[in-house]
Amino acid sequence: MRIVFVLILLVNLGVFALGQGVFGAAPADKGRSTKGAPEAQLNPEAVVIAPGRFQTR
């Protein structure tokens, strides 16, 4: 029983280390850009800004 407990503890520690990025980039960070600025909009002319329904006077 003690061996099973130690094995589960080691597996949990390994999964935690993987999630924190100890073995490289964390899975949650894959596909994210490291640049500070967001990417440029592909078609900025398609965006239309219309007046809102609720305007304060």
C-alpha positions as CSV (number, residue, x, y, z in Angstrom):
1,M,0.0,0.0,0.0
2,R,2.9,2.3,0.8
3,I,4.3,1.7,-2.7
4,V,1.0,2.7,-4.4
5,F,0.9,5.9,-2.3
6,V,4.5,6.9,-3.3
7,L,3.8,6.0,-7.0
8,I,0.7,8.2,-7.0
9,L,2.6,11.0,-5.3
10,L,5.4,10.9,-7.9
11,V,2.9,10.8,-10.8
12,N,1.1,13.8,-9.3
13,L,4.4,15.7,-8.9
14,G,5.3,14.9,-12.5
15,V,2.0,16.2,-13.8
16,F,2.3,19.3,-11.7
17,A,5.8,19.9,-13.0
18,L,4.7,19.4,-16.6
19,G,1.8,21.9,-16.1
20,Q,4.2,24.5,-14.7
21,G,6.6,24.3,-17.6
22,V,9.5,22.6,-15.9
23,F,10.2,20.4,-18.9
24,G,9.8,23.2,-21.5
25,A,6.8,25.3,-22.5
26,A,3.7,24.7,-20.4
27,P,0.9,23.1,-22.4
28,A,-1.4,26.0,-21.6
29,D,1.2,28.4,-23.3
30,K,1.5,26.5,-26.5
31,G,0.4,28.6,-29.5
32,R,0.7,31.9,-27.6
33,S,2.8,34.6,-29.0
34,T,5.7,35.9,-27.0
35,K,5.5,39.3,-28.6
36,G,4.1,42.1,-26.4
37,A,1.9,43.7,-29.1
38,P,-1.1,41.9,-30.6
39,E,-1.0,40.8,-34.2
40,A,-2.3,43.3,-36.9
41,Q,-5.9,43.1,-37.8
42,L,-6.4,41.3,-41.1
43,N,-9.1,43.5,-42.6
44,P,-9.5,46.7,-40.7
45,E,-11.8,48.3,-43.3
46,A,-14.5,45.7,-42.5
47,V,-14.9,47.1,-39.0
48,V,-17.8,49.5,-38.7
49,I,-18.4,51.6,-35.6
50,A,-22.0,52.6,-35.2
51,P,-23.5,54.8,-32.6
52,G,-24.7,52.9,-29.6
53,R,-28.3,52.5,-28.5
54,F,-27.8,54.0,-25.1
55,Q,-26.2,57.4,-25.3
56,T,-25.9,59.8,-22.5
57,R,-26.6,63.5,-23.0
